Each structure stands twice: as C-alpha cells, then as structure tokens.
Amino acid sequence: MISSETMTIRKDKAKLYESVYVQMEGLLSRNDNRISNMANFAALLKSNFDFFWVGFYIIESNELVLGPFQGPVACTRISKGKGVCGTAWSDQRSIVVADVHDFPGHIACNAASKSEIVIPLIYDGEVIGVLDIDSNELDCFDEVDKQWLEKLCECLLSVI
C-alpha cells in the first residue's frame, strides 16, 4: 500500500511536470534545429528538478553519441544493447532503474549516479536517440517520471 506521504510527493511532482510541459511547449520551436531544442529541453529539466545529469544521446553510425546535456562530463559513445541507454535503444522502451549497481552491464560514466531513467526517442518507428536522466539518490524515479518524461519527449519529437 502506498503511504499518503508518497501520494502527496507524486501529486506535487506531477504538478511540477505539468508546469514544465507548458513551458516546454512554448520553448521548443520547429524554427530551431534539433540540437538547439534538445539543449533547451535538457536545461529546462535540469533547472526545474534536482537531477544529477540530464542529456541526450543521438544515434550516429549505429551507436549512441553524446548530445546536448546538463551536468558533469559524460561517456561519449554507447553501443546498442549496452548499459541502460543502449538497452532502452535496442528494446525500444523506457527503463527506470532504482539502483544502477543492480542493472546488469551498467556503464558507470560517473560514480555519483545511483538511479536512472532512459526514454527512447522514437520517430517514424525508429529510435533516433535517448533521453538519459541520472540521480545521485537511489530510487529517484517512478511511474510519474516515466509518464511525464515520455510525454515531454513526444513534445520534443513533434518539432524535430
């Protein structure tokens, strides 16, 4: 059973995501290139949430290559099926990881990362990249994050 405190936190988080979504709709533009839109997307999330790292990996030459991000330095290339990002790409599904040390094959770009969520960017049936968000707290992400981040990514994909 979910405690009333957990329900309140989820409702507050959902309200914050709703506010970010409205800001995102106004911020993203078809007139800007995808890198500019991704950069603003990452900056808006990082400035509104206490995430450790927010960024994109973009598919180039059959691997994920580091794109726009906010946070400390990161891995620059990830193979398909490797780590959380590569698995989200190969499986074409969002992945929430409560403790990255429990994820088989996790790629430790930064030792401070403890939990992670990855949302694949699917355009015309093909994954073109992933949104990767790390937290320096265990079990930071839940279904509320997953649903809203997927919705935010749909907003981004609508202007690419």
Backbone as CSV, one residue per row, in Angstrom:
resi,resn,N_x,N_y,N_z,CA_x,CA_y,CA_z,C_x,C_y,C_z
1,MET,0.835,-1.184,0.000,0.000,0.000,0.000,0.880,1.248,0.000
2,ILE,0.476,2.234,-0.773,1.244,3.473,-0.888,0.824,4.423,0.228
3,SER,1.809,4.988,0.916,1.520,5.899,2.025,0.970,7.224,1.506
4,SER,0.299,7.964,2.382,-0.245,9.266,1.990,0.881,10.244,1.673
5,GLU,2.024,10.101,2.337,3.176,10.965,2.056,3.682,10.725,0.628
6,THR,3.761,9.455,0.226,4.193,9.120,-1.127,3.205,9.661,-2.154
7,MET,1.919,9.559,-1.879,0.896,10.074,-2.798,1.030,11.591,-2.952
8,THR,1.292,12.299,-1.868,1.465,13.752,-1.917,2.684,14.120,-2.746
9,ILE,3.786,13.406,-2.554,5.006,13.657,-3.322,4.735,13.438,-4.808
10,ARG,4.038,12.362,-5.153,3.726,12.066,-6.551,2.843,13.146,-7.166
11,LYS,1.843,13.626,-6.412,0.964,14.686,-6.912,1.748,15.968,-7.124
12,ASP,2.615,16.319,-6.169,3.439,17.520,-6.303,4.371,17.402,-7.510
13,LYS,4.947,16.229,-7.687,5.847,16.003,-8.823,5.076,16.119,-10.133
14,ALA,3.885,15.562,-10.185,3.065,15.635,-11.387,2.714,17.087,-11.712
15,LYS,2.420,17.892,-10.697,2.116,19.309,-10.919,3.338,20.033,-11.476
16,LEU,4.517,19.711,-10.968,5.738,20.330,-11.475,5.965,19.930,-12.928
17,TYR,5.788,18.655,-13.242,5.921,18.206,-14.625,4.907,18.910,-15.531
18,GLU,3.689,19.087,-15.052,2.669,19.771,-15.845,3.109,21.199,-16.170
19,SER,3.671,21.878,-15.182,4.183,23.233,-15.389,5.345,23.236,-16.386
20,VAL,6.243,22.270,-16.251,7.376,22.161,-17.173,6.885,21.871,-18.586
21,TYR,5.850,21.059,-18.705,5.303,20.732,-20.019,4.795,21.996,-20.722
22,VAL,4.082,22.839,-19.987,3.574,24.088,-20.563,4.748,24.968,-21.010
23,GLN,5.772,25.062,-20.175,6.964,25.836,-20.543,7.640,25.237,-21.781
24,MET,7.716,23.916,-21.817,8.376,23.222,-22.925,7.650,23.494,-24.234
25,GLU,6.326,23.454,-24.207,5.548,23.723,-25.427,5.872,25.111,-25.978
26,GLY,6.056,26.082,-25.097,6.380,27.429,-25.539,7.828,27.607,-25.948
27,LEU,8.691,26.772,-25.405,10.134,26.896,-25.632,10.591,26.244,-26.935
28,LEU,10.070,25.065,-27.214,10.514,24.321,-28.394,9.918,24.913,-29.662
29,SER,10.700,24.901,-30.725,10.258,25.522,-31.962,10.725,24.738,-33.177
30,ARG,9.840,24.618,-34.162,10.213,23.999,-35.433,11.264,24.830,-36.153
31,ASN,11.368,26.118,-35.796,12.331,27.011,-36.437,13.756,26.789,-35.940
32,ASP,13.903,26.103,-34.813,15.228,25.811,-34.279,15.649,24.413,-34.710
33,ASN,16.950,24.171,-34.800,17.373,22.817,-35.150,17.223,21.898,-33.942
34,ARG,17.344,20.609,-34.179,17.078,19.656,-33.099,18.077,19.771,-31.955
35,ILE,19.315,20.134,-32.239,20.315,20.268,-31.174,19.938,21.422,-30.248
36,SER,19.499,22.548,-30.817,19.064,23.683,-30.001,17.871,23.311,-29.134
37,ASN,16.905,22.609,-29.726,15.734,22.181,-28.965,16.116,21.202,-27.857
38,MET,17.001,20.270,-28.159,17.440,19.307,-27.148,18.204,20.008,-26.021
39,ALA,19.014,20.986,-26.364,19.777,21.724,-25.351,18.838,22.461,-24.399
40,ASN,17.850,23.145,-24.944,16.885,23.846,-24.094,16.032,22.878,-23.282
41,PHE,15.698,21.745,-23.874,14.933,20.700,-23.191,15.702,20.232,-21.947
42,ALA,16.975,19.900,-22.132,17.809,19.435,-21.014,17.958,20.523,-19.952
43,ALA,18.174,21.753,-20.382,18.346,22.857,-19.435,17.072,23.104,-18.623
44,LEU,15.921,23.026,-19.276,14.657,23.242,-18.566,14.419,22.162,-17.521
45,LEU,14.685,20.914,-17.877,14.526,19.833,-16.887,15.505,19.995,-15.727
46,LYS,16.755,20.265,-16.044,17.790,20.394,-15.003,17.477,21.559,-14.064
47,SER,16.943,22.649,-14.604,16.673,23.820,-13.765,15.412,23.666,-12.909
48,ASN,14.539,22.732,-13.262,13.303,22.550,-12.501,13.314,21.361,-11.551
49,PHE,14.234,20.434,-11.777,14.299,19.240,-10.944,15.704,19.101,-10.371
50,ASP,15.818,18.348,-9.331,17.115,18.143,-8.687,17.799,16.905,-9.265
51,PHE,17.881,16.847,-10.593,18.527,15.722,-11.256,20.033,15.959,-11.296
52,PHE,20.799,14.892,-11.196,22.259,14.961,-11.237,22.757,15.235,-12.655
53,TRP,22.125,14.572,-13.623,22.545,14.686,-15.025,21.331,14.520,-15.922
54,VAL,21.196,15.377,-16.920,20.113,15.305,-17.893,20.717,15.507,-19.271
55,GLY,20.464,14.589,-20.170,21.005,14.796,-21.509,20.511,13.792,-22.519
56,PHE,21.021,13.973,-23.712,20.625,13.148,-24.848,21.825,12.418,-25.421
57,TYR,21.550,11.234,-25.912,22.472,10.507,-26.763,21.754,10.337,-28.096
58,ILE,22.451,10.631,-29.178,21.878,10.617,-30.512,22.535,9.497,-31.317
59,ILE,21.734,8.757,-32.066,22.276,7.651,-32.867,23.032,8.204,-34.071
60,GLU,24.295,7.807,-34.158,25.156,8.112,-35.300,26.012,6.885,-35.564
61,SER,26.052,6.457,-36.807,26.874,5.297,-37.207,26.650,4.098,-36.295
62,ASN,25.389,3.814,-36.002,24.979,2.653,-35.213,25.535,2.624,-33.788
63,GLU,25.707,3.801,-33.188,25.999,3.885,-31.762,25.407,5.174,-31.223
64,LEU,25.212,5.207,-29.907,24.720,6.419,-29.264,25.901,7.346,-29.013
65,VAL,25.773,8.591,-29.461,26.821,9.585,-29.313,26.278,10.715,-28.430
66,LEU,27.081,11.159,-27.499,26.682,12.203,-26.568,26.187,13.436,-27.312
67,GLY,25.021,13.910,-26.893,24.432,15.122,-27.444,24.341,16.185,-26.360
68,PRO,23.424,17.135,-26.504,23.275,18.200,-25.522,22.956,17.642,-24.138
69,PHE,23.586,18.217,-23.108,23.341,17.750,-21.746,23.617,18.853,-20.742
70,GLN,23.145,18.608,-19.513,23.400,19.467,-18.364,23.915,18.566,-17.246
71,GLY,25.073,18.903,-16.688,25.641,18.110,-15.607,27.114,17.866,-15.840
72,PRO,27.708,16.987,-15.030,29.139,16.700,-15.178,29.452,15.958,-16.477
73,VAL,30.732,15.871,-16.806,31.151,15.195,-18.035,30.562,13.791,-18.091
74,ALA,30.435,13.278,-19.318,29.733,12.005,-19.510,30.452,11.137,-20.530
75,CYS,30.022,9.886,-20.596,30.505,8.965,-21.630,30.115,9.543,-22.989
76,THR,30.959,9.357,-23.979,30.678,9.950,-25.279,30.065,8.984,-26.283
77,ARG,30.278,7.683,-26.117,29.728,6.701,-27.055,29.234,5.472,-26.303
78,ILE,28.067,4.989,-26.718,27.470,3.803,-26.094,26.965,2.889,-27.206
79,SER,27.306,1.625,-27.113,26.877,0.640,-28.120,25.436,0.203,-27.872
80,LYS,24.796,-0.214,-28.937,23.434,-0.727,-28.848,23.410,-1.940,-27.921
81,GLY,22.457,-1.943,-26.996,22.308,-3.054,-26.064,23.203,-2.966,-24.841
82,LYS,24.062,-1.953,-24.753,24.985,-1.817,-23.625,24.459,-0.779,-22.639
83,GLY,24.537,-1.097,-21.362,24.100,-0.169,-20.329,22.597,0.106,-20.427
84,VAL,22.140,1.056,-19.623,20.714,1.388,-19.607,20.316,2.072,-20.920
85,CYS,21.139,3.007,-21.386,20.820,3.729,-22.630,20.775,2.795,-23.832
86,GLY,21.791,1.962,-23.970,21.843,1.040,-25.097,20.733,0.009,-25.065
87,THR,20.315,-0.379,-23.861,19.214,-1.332,-23.711,17.884,-0.681,-24.066
88,ALA,17.671,0.568,-23.617,16.442,1.291,-23.971,16.341,1.443,-25.488
89,TRP,17.491,1.680,-26.129,17.525,1.793,-27.590,17.168,0.455,-28.232
90,SER,17.848,-0.610,-27.851,17.618,-1.903,-28.502,16.218,-2.453,-28.222
91,ASP,15.699,-2.218,-27.009,14.367,-2.719,-26.651,13.243,-1.761,-27.043
92,GLN,13.589,-0.550,-27.441,12.628,0.493,-27.799,11.588,0.699,-26.705
93,ARG,12.096,0.811,-25.467,11.191,1.040,-24.337,11.893,1.863,-23.270
94,SER,11.096,2.565,-22.492,11.626,3.340,-21.377,12.054,2.401,-20.264
95,ILE,13.125,2.778,-19.569,13.642,1.956,-18.482,13.864,2.827,-17.249
96,VAL,13.329,2.381,-16.124,13.538,3.031,-14.831,14.390,2.096,-13.993
97,VAL,15.520,2.613,-13.479,16.435,1.798,-12.689,16.575,2.425,-11.303
98,ALA,16.105,1.705,-10.284,16.141,2.216,-8.911,17.564,2.298,-8.362
99,ASP,18.398,1.305,-8.724,19.793,1.268,-8.276,20.638,0.790,-9.456
100,VAL,21.424,1.713,-10.011,22.195,1.387,-11.212,23.175,0.245,-10.991
101,HIS,23.585,0.027,-9.746,24.532,-1.051,-9.461,23.879,-2.424,-9.603
102,ASP,22.553,-2.460,-9.617,21.825,-3.715,-9.803,21.488,-3.987,-11.265
103,PHE,21.798,-3.027,-12.158,21.474,-3.203,-13.574,22.639,-3.900,-14.264
104,PRO,22.404,-5.097,-14.826,23.498,-5.823,-15.488,24.112,-5.006,-16.627
105,GLY,25.408,-4.833,-16.589,26.109,-4.118,-17.649,26.036,-2.604,-17.558
106,HIS,25.606,-2.100,-16.408,25.523,-0.638,-16.252,26.869,0.008,-16.569
107,ILE,26.829,1.098,-17.320,28.038,1.844,-17.664,28.162,2.998,-16.674
108,ALA,29.189,2.970,-15.868,29.379,3.990,-14.833,30.153,5.174,-15.396
109,CYS,29.428,6.111,-16.007,30.079,7.323,-16.519,30.503,8.224,-15.362
110,ASN,29.741,8.175,-14.265,30.060,8.953,-13.081,29.661,8.136,-11.856
111,ALA,30.579,7.967,-10.941,30.341,7.134,-9.755,29.241,7.687,-8.854
112,ALA,28.915,8.964,-8.975,27.882,9.568,-8.127,26.467,9.185,-8.563
113,SER,26.315,8.679,-9.777,24.998,8.280,-10.273,24.519,7.042,-9.522
114,LYS,23.269,7.108,-9.023,22.726,5.983,-8.254,21.446,5.408,-8.843
115,SER,20.645,6.246,-9.495,19.444,5.752,-10.167,19.317,6.466,-11.509
116,GLU,18.507,5.888,-12.395,18.499,6.388,-13.774,17.161,6.099,-14.437
117,ILE,16.807,6.962,-15.375,15.661,6.725,-16.248,16.090,7.076,-17.664
118,VAL,15.722,6.228,-18.607,16.063,6.458,-20.010,14.796,6.301,-20.848
119,ILE,14.544,7.314,-21.687,13.383,7.330,-22.559,13.877,7.310,-24.008
120,PRO,13.513,6.295,-24.800,13.935,6.302,-26.208,13.142,7.344,-26.992
121,LEU,13.816,7.994,-27.918,13.162,8.956,-28.810,12.828,8.208,-30.088
122,ILE,11.548,7.905,-30.268,11.114,7.101,-31.410,10.403,8.005,-32.401
123,TYR,10.980,8.099,-33.608,10.462,8.954,-34.669,10.228,8.085,-35.902
124,ASP,9.009,8.092,-36.414,8.640,7.254,-37.555,9.019,5.785,-37.332
125,GLY,8.797,5.295,-36.116,9.045,3.892,-35.797,10.488,3.526,-35.529
126,GLU,11.391,4.488,-35.623,12.822,4.234,-35.407,13.330,5.039,-34.212
127,VAL,14.181,4.429,-33.411,14.825,5.158,-32.319,15.908,6.043,-32.931
128,ILE,15.831,7.353,-32.635,16.828,8.297,-33.151,17.782,8.764,-32.055
129,GLY,17.465,8.397,-30.815,18.295,8.773,-29.675,17.579,8.410,-28.393
130,VAL,18.163,8.826,-27.282,17.537,8.588,-25.979,17.723,9.814,-25.091
131,LEU,16.745,10.018,-24.214,16.874,10.974,-23.119,17.363,10.170,-21.925
132,ASP,18.445,10.614,-21.315,19.036,9.921,-20.168,19.045,10.883,-18.986
133,ILE,18.493,10.448,-17.858,18.497,11.272,-16.652,19.015,10.419,-15.504
134,ASP,19.996,10.961,-14.795,20.591,10.280,-13.646,20.316,11.081,-12.374
135,SER,20.210,10.360,-11.269,20.092,10.980,-9.958,21.218,10.467,-9.071
136,ASN,21.635,11.294,-8.143,22.628,10.843,-7.175,21.950,10.287,-5.923
137,GLU,20.656,9.992,-6.035,19.892,9.334,-4.970,19.336,8.019,-5.503
138,LEU,19.265,7.028,-4.638,18.659,5.754,-5.022,17.158,5.925,-5.202
139,ASP,16.586,5.141,-6.103,15.135,5.051,-6.292,14.476,6.418,-6.482
140,CYS,15.094,7.240,-7.296,14.598,8.602,-7.513,13.418,8.655,-8.475
141,PHE,13.343,7.721,-9.402,12.364,7.795,-10.481,11.248,6.774,-10.300
142,ASP,10.047,7.155,-10.738,8.891,6.272,-10.623,8.016,6.400,-11.862
143,GLU,6.822,5.859,-11.779,5.903,5.864,-12.917,5.497,7.287,-13.314
144,VAL,5.406,8.189,-12.341,5.073,9.588,-12.649,6.152,10.182,-13.554
145,ASP,7.417,9.981,-13.181,8.517,10.473,-14.019,8.444,9.856,-15.415
146,LYS,8.260,8.564,-15.471,8.234,7.858,-16.759,7.136,8.415,-17.660
147,GLN,5.927,8.536,-17.132,4.810,9.008,-17.947,5.028,10.437,-18.426
148,TRP,5.475,11.315,-17.535,5.659,12.708,-17.923,6.858,12.891,-18.853
149,LEU,7.925,12.177,-18.605,9.089,12.313,-19.483,8.789,11.773,-20.882
150,GLU,8.011,10.708,-20.965,7.592,10.216,-22.275,6.745,11.272,-22.992
151,LYS,5.856,11.918,-22.250,5.014,12.968,-22.824,5.871,14.159,-23.274
152,LEU,6.841,14.542,-22.459,7.737,15.635,-22.826,8.558,15.293,-24.073
153,CYS,8.997,14.049,-24.165,9.750,13.617,-25.346,8.879,13.636,-26.589
154,GLU,7.607,13.311,-26.458,6.678,13.406,-27.589,6.576,14.851,-28.058
155,CYS,6.553,15.778,-27.103,6.523,17.209,-27.433,7.786,17.588,-28.223
156,LEU,8.927,17.115,-27.775,10.186,17.375,-28.480,10.144,16.785,-29.887
157,LEU,9.710,15.553,-29.987,9.676,14.884,-31.292,8.728,15.573,-32.267
158,SER,7.733,16.264,-31.762,6.768,16.942,-32.642,7.390,18.139,-33.364
159,VAL,8.539,18.628,-32.880,9.181,19.789,-33.540,10.448,19.403,-34.296
160,ILE,10.807,18.117,-34.245,12.024,17.683,-34.961,11.685,17.421,-36.417
